[in-house]
Amino acid sequence: MHSIGKPLALWAATLTLGCSLGAAIQGSFDRTLKVDGPVDLLIETDSGGIVVRGGAEGEVQIKGTVSVSRRLSNAEAERKLRAIEQTPPISQDNGRIRIGRGVGDRELQRNLSVTYEIIVPTQTELKSSSDSGGQTIEDLSGPVNARADSGGLRIHNIGAKVTARSDSGGQKIDSIVGHVDASADSGGLKISNVSGSVSAQTDSGSINAEDVAGGFRGRADSGSIRVSQTAPGDVSIHTDSGSIKIRTAPEAGYDINIRTDSGGINMRTPTDGLSVRRNRVEGKIRGGGQRLDASADSGSVTVD
């Protein structure tokens, strides 16, 4: 069980990227909602970080730290702050809870930042979105669907599918029971300990996926890709500019098709009947089985 008493000023400082409002008027609010059964949670912020953790059953604890811009007059800033503290943007319909943007007075939420720390029952399905601010999500049954336009994502110990999107910010995702679908326009992806398949894509940034118990599909426009499997599954990888390194599942068989336009191909695992042509290798690993397709326009490919 997690305590909600951690100082949210720290979370605001470490998770919110590029949303500092300078000298701002600050305040906070706390709410506890009673629930009976699983929770369906939607949280959206324009500016501010999000922390969601699994905790005690039967209630949802919400703490918000509010910063109002000094671009407003003192009187207007104070009015907005007091109004948000008294009537925060929270709605509940049994186990269906909505927080942030889209709840309450939209005009009231302009020119302010709210950082949330939320403790929910572990049996929670989450959809979260932050325009400017990072997110930490832990210890939920899931599924989880998280998006950050500007900010990183940290997702840990989820019992179902995870979908993660970030426009500008890296991601760290681990201990997932289910499929992981992760993409970043600008930022690296670190994914580990997944009991399921993984799809990962970056426009600018590397991908490192370790201990994947299933298939892997990855693409990086500018960055390397490294993947290791603990259980077999099809592998499909492409990089425009970056190297590829693959560690296949122990004792599993693969049908391989590997190509590089500019870079070497290194096979460090037993193979059968290889066909080697200029910058292309086809054949089988341990008699064949799963498909393994890898291509690099500029970069080497290594298979262990």
C-alpha positions as CSV (number, residue, x, y, z in Angstrom):
1,M,0.0,0.0,0.0
2,H,1.3,3.4,-0.9
3,S,1.0,6.6,1.2
4,I,-0.3,9.7,-0.6
5,G,1.6,11.9,1.8
6,K,4.7,12.3,-0.5
7,P,5.5,15.9,-1.3
8,L,4.0,16.7,-4.7
9,A,6.3,19.6,-5.1
10,L,9.0,17.0,-5.8
11,W,6.9,15.3,-8.4
12,A,6.1,18.6,-10.1
13,A,9.8,19.4,-10.2
14,T,10.9,16.0,-11.6
15,L,8.1,15.1,-13.8
16,T,6.8,18.3,-15.3
17,L,9.0,19.3,-18.3
18,G,9.0,22.8,-19.7
19,C,5.9,23.9,-17.8
20,S,7.3,26.1,-15.1
21,L,5.2,29.2,-14.8
22,G,7.9,31.3,-13.0
23,A,6.8,32.9,-9.8
24,A,3.4,31.4,-9.3
25,I,0.7,31.3,-6.6
26,Q,0.5,27.7,-5.3
27,G,-2.1,25.6,-3.5
28,S,-3.4,22.1,-3.3
29,F,-6.5,19.9,-2.8
30,D,-7.2,16.4,-1.5
31,R,-10.1,14.2,-2.2
32,T,-11.0,10.6,-1.3
33,L,-13.6,8.8,-3.4
34,K,-15.2,5.5,-2.2
35,V,-15.5,2.8,-4.8
36,D,-16.9,-0.7,-4.9
37,G,-15.1,-2.9,-7.4
38,P,-12.8,-2.2,-10.3
39,V,-12.0,1.4,-11.4
40,D,-12.1,2.9,-14.8
41,L,-9.9,6.0,-14.6
42,L,-9.4,8.8,-17.2
43,I,-7.0,11.7,-16.3
44,E,-6.0,14.5,-18.7
45,T,-3.8,17.5,-18.0
46,D,-2.8,20.5,-20.0
47,S,0.2,21.2,-17.8
48,G,1.4,19.1,-14.9
49,G,2.7,15.7,-14.1
50,I,0.7,12.5,-13.3
51,V,1.5,9.8,-10.8
52,V,-0.9,6.8,-10.5
53,R,-0.1,3.9,-8.2
54,G,-2.0,0.9,-7.0
55,G,-2.9,0.8,-3.3
56,A,-5.8,0.0,-1.0
57,E,-9.0,-1.4,-2.3
58,G,-12.3,0.4,-1.9
59,E,-11.1,4.0,-2.4
60,V,-9.3,6.4,-4.7
61,Q,-7.1,9.1,-3.1
62,I,-6.4,12.2,-5.2
63,K,-4.0,14.9,-4.3
64,G,-3.4,17.8,-6.6
65,T,-0.7,20.6,-6.4
66,V,-1.9,23.7,-8.2
67,S,0.3,26.5,-9.6
68,V,-1.4,29.6,-11.1
69,S,0.5,31.8,-13.5
70,R,1.7,35.2,-12.4
71,R,0.8,36.4,-15.9
72,L,-2.6,36.9,-14.3
73,S,-3.3,39.7,-11.8
74,N,-2.9,38.7,-8.1
75,A,-6.7,38.9,-7.7
76,E,-7.4,36.7,-10.7
77,A,-4.8,34.2,-9.8
78,E,-6.1,34.0,-6.2
79,R,-9.7,33.6,-7.5
80,K,-8.7,30.7,-9.8
81,L,-6.7,29.0,-7.1
82,R,-9.5,29.1,-4.5
83,A,-12.0,27.9,-7.1
84,I,-9.9,24.9,-8.1
85,E,-9.2,24.0,-4.5
86,Q,-12.9,24.2,-3.6
87,T,-14.2,22.4,-6.7
88,P,-11.4,20.4,-8.4
89,P,-12.0,18.9,-11.8
90,I,-13.1,15.5,-10.6
91,S,-16.2,13.5,-11.5
92,Q,-17.4,10.1,-10.4
93,D,-20.0,7.7,-11.6
94,N,-19.6,4.6,-9.4
95,G,-16.2,3.1,-10.5
96,R,-15.9,5.5,-13.5
97,I,-13.7,8.4,-12.5
98,R,-12.7,11.4,-14.7
99,I,-10.1,13.9,-13.7
100,G,-8.6,17.1,-15.2
101,R,-9.3,18.5,-18.7
102,G,-12.9,18.0,-19.8
103,V,-14.3,18.1,-16.2
104,G,-15.8,21.3,-14.9
105,D,-15.1,24.9,-16.0
106,R,-12.6,24.8,-18.9
107,E,-11.9,28.5,-18.7
108,L,-11.1,28.2,-15.0
109,Q,-8.3,25.7,-15.9
110,R,-6.4,28.0,-18.2
111,N,-3.1,29.6,-17.1
112,L,-2.6,27.0,-14.3
113,S,-0.7,23.8,-13.8
114,V,-2.0,20.8,-11.7
115,T,0.3,17.9,-10.8
116,Y,-1.7,14.8,-9.6
117,E,-0.7,12.0,-7.3
118,I,-3.5,9.3,-7.3
119,I,-3.7,6.1,-5.3
120,V,-6.2,3.6,-6.7
121,P,-7.2,0.0,-6.2
122,T,-5.0,-2.4,-8.0
123,Q,-8.0,-3.4,-10.1
124,T,-7.8,-0.3,-12.2
125,E,-8.0,0.4,-16.0
126,L,-6.2,3.6,-16.8
127,K,-6.2,6.1,-19.7
128,S,-3.9,9.1,-19.1
129,S,-2.8,12.1,-21.1
130,S,-0.5,15.0,-20.4
131,D,0.3,17.9,-22.8
132,S,3.3,19.1,-20.8
133,G,4.4,16.8,-18.0
134,G,5.8,13.4,-17.3
135,Q,3.9,10.3,-15.9
136,T,4.7,7.5,-13.5
137,I,2.3,4.6,-13.4
138,E,2.7,1.5,-11.2
139,D,1.1,-1.6,-9.8
140,L,-2.2,-1.8,-11.7
141,S,-4.1,-4.7,-13.2
142,G,-4.5,-2.6,-16.4
143,P,-4.8,-2.2,-19.2
144,V,-3.0,1.1,-19.4
145,N,-3.0,3.6,-22.2
146,A,-0.7,6.6,-21.5
147,R,0.3,9.6,-23.7
148,A,2.6,12.5,-23.0
149,D,3.1,15.2,-25.6
150,S,6.1,16.7,-23.8
151,G,7.4,14.5,-20.9
152,G,8.7,11.0,-20.1
153,L,6.7,7.9,-19.2
154,R,7.6,5.4,-16.5
155,I,5.3,2.4,-16.4
156,H,6.0,-0.5,-14.0
157,N,4.2,-3.7,-12.9
158,I,1.0,-3.8,-15.1
159,G,-1.1,-6.9,-15.4
160,A,-2.4,-6.4,-18.9
161,K,-1.7,-4.6,-22.2
162,V,0.3,-1.3,-22.1
163,T,0.0,1.3,-24.8
164,A,2.5,4.2,-24.5
165,R,2.9,7.3,-26.7
166,S,5.3,10.2,-26.2
167,D,6.0,13.1,-28.7
168,S,9.1,14.4,-26.9
169,G,10.4,12.3,-24.0
170,G,11.8,8.9,-23.3
171,Q,10.0,5.8,-21.9
172,K,10.9,3.1,-19.4
173,I,8.5,0.2,-19.3
174,D,9.0,-3.0,-17.2
175,S,7.3,-5.9,-15.6
176,I,4.3,-6.2,-17.9
177,V,2.0,-9.2,-18.3
178,G,0.6,-8.6,-21.8
179,H,1.4,-6.9,-25.1
180,V,3.4,-3.7,-25.0
181,D,2.9,-1.1,-27.8
182,A,5.3,1.8,-27.4
183,S,6.2,4.7,-29.6
184,A,8.2,8.0,-29.3
185,D,8.7,10.7,-31.8
186,S,11.8,12.0,-30.0
187,G,13.2,9.8,-27.2
188,G,14.5,6.4,-26.4
189,L,12.5,3.3,-25.3
190,K,13.7,1.0,-22.5
191,I,11.4,-2.1,-22.2
192,S,12.1,-5.1,-20.0
193,N,10.6,-8.2,-18.5
194,V,7.5,-8.5,-20.7
195,S,5.3,-11.6,-20.6
196,G,4.0,-11.0,-24.1
197,S,4.9,-9.5,-27.4
198,V,6.3,-6.0,-28.0
199,S,5.9,-3.4,-30.7
200,A,8.2,-0.4,-30.5
201,Q,8.9,2.5,-32.8
202,T,11.0,5.7,-32.5
203,D,11.6,8.5,-35.0
204,S,14.7,9.7,-33.1
205,G,16.0,7.5,-30.4
206,S,17.2,4.0,-29.6
207,I,15.1,1.0,-28.5
208,N,16.3,-1.5,-25.9
209,A,14.0,-4.4,-25.2
210,E,15.2,-7.1,-22.8
211,D,13.6,-10.3,-21.6
212,V,10.7,-10.4,-24.0
213,A,8.7,-13.6,-23.7
214,G,7.1,-13.4,-27.2
215,G,7.4,-11.7,-30.6
216,F,9.1,-8.4,-31.3
217,R,8.4,-5.8,-33.9
218,G,10.6,-2.7,-33.9
219,R,11.5,0.3,-36.1
220,A,13.9,3.2,-35.5
221,D,14.4,6.0,-38.1
222,S,17.5,7.3,-36.3
223,G,18.8,5.0,-33.5
224,S,19.8,1.5,-32.7
225,I,17.6,-1.5,-31.7
226,R,18.6,-4.2,-29.2
227,V,16.3,-7.0,-28.3
228,S,16.6,-10.2,-26.2
229,Q,13.9,-13.0,-26.1
230,T,13.2,-15.4,-23.2
231,A,10.5,-17.2,-25.2
232,P,10.1,-17.6,-29.0
233,G,8.1,-15.4,-31.3
234,D,8.5,-13.8,-34.7
235,V,11.0,-10.9,-34.9
236,S,10.8,-8.0,-37.4
237,I,13.2,-5.1,-37.1
238,H,14.2,-2.2,-39.4
239,T,16.5,0.8,-38.8
240,D,17.2,3.6,-41.2
241,S,20.3,4.7,-39.4
242,G,21.5,2.5,-36.5
243,S,22.7,-1.0,-35.6
244,I,20.6,-4.0,-34.7
245,K,21.5,-6.7,-32.1
246,I,19.2,-9.7,-31.5
247,R,19.5,-12.4,-28.9
248,T,17.1,-15.2,-29.8
249,A,15.2,-17.3,-27.3
250,P,17.2,-20.3,-26.0
251,E,16.8,-23.5,-28.1
252,A,14.2,-21.9,-30.4
253,G,14.4,-22.2,-34.2
254,Y,14.1,-19.3,-36.7
255,D,13.9,-18.8,-40.4
256,I,16.2,-15.8,-41.0
257,N,16.3,-13.0,-43.6
258,I,18.8,-10.3,-42.8
259,R,19.9,-7.4,-45.0
260,T,22.1,-4.3,-44.7
261,D,22.7,-1.6,-47.3
262,S,25.8,-0.3,-45.4
263,G,27.1,-2.5,-42.6
264,G,28.2,-5.9,-41.6
265,I,26.2,-9.0,-40.6
266,N,27.5,-11.1,-37.7
267,M,26.0,-14.5,-37.0
268,R,27.0,-15.8,-33.5
269,T,24.6,-18.6,-33.2
270,P,24.5,-22.1,-34.9
271,T,22.9,-21.8,-38.4
272,D,21.8,-24.3,-41.1
273,G,22.2,-24.0,-44.9
274,L,23.0,-20.3,-45.0
275,S,22.6,-18.4,-48.3
276,V,25.1,-15.5,-48.2
277,R,24.9,-12.8,-50.9
278,R,26.2,-9.3,-50.9
279,N,24.9,-7.7,-47.7
280,R,22.2,-10.4,-47.3
281,V,21.9,-13.6,-45.3
282,E,19.1,-16.2,-45.5
283,G,18.8,-19.5,-43.7
284,K,17.8,-21.3,-40.5
285,I,18.7,-21.2,-36.9
286,R,18.3,-24.5,-35.0
287,G,16.3,-26.1,-37.9
288,G,14.0,-23.1,-38.5
289,G,10.6,-22.1,-37.0
290,Q,9.8,-18.5,-36.1
291,R,10.4,-15.7,-38.6
292,L,13.4,-13.4,-38.0
293,D,13.5,-10.5,-40.5
294,A,16.0,-7.7,-39.9
295,S,17.2,-4.9,-42.1
296,A,19.4,-1.8,-41.6
297,D,19.9,0.9,-44.2
298,S,23.0,2.1,-42.5
299,G,24.3,0.0,-39.7
300,S,25.3,-3.6,-38.7
301,V,23.2,-6.6,-37.7
302,T,24.3,-9.1,-35.0
303,V,22.4,-12.2,-34.1
304,D,23.3,-14.2,-30.9
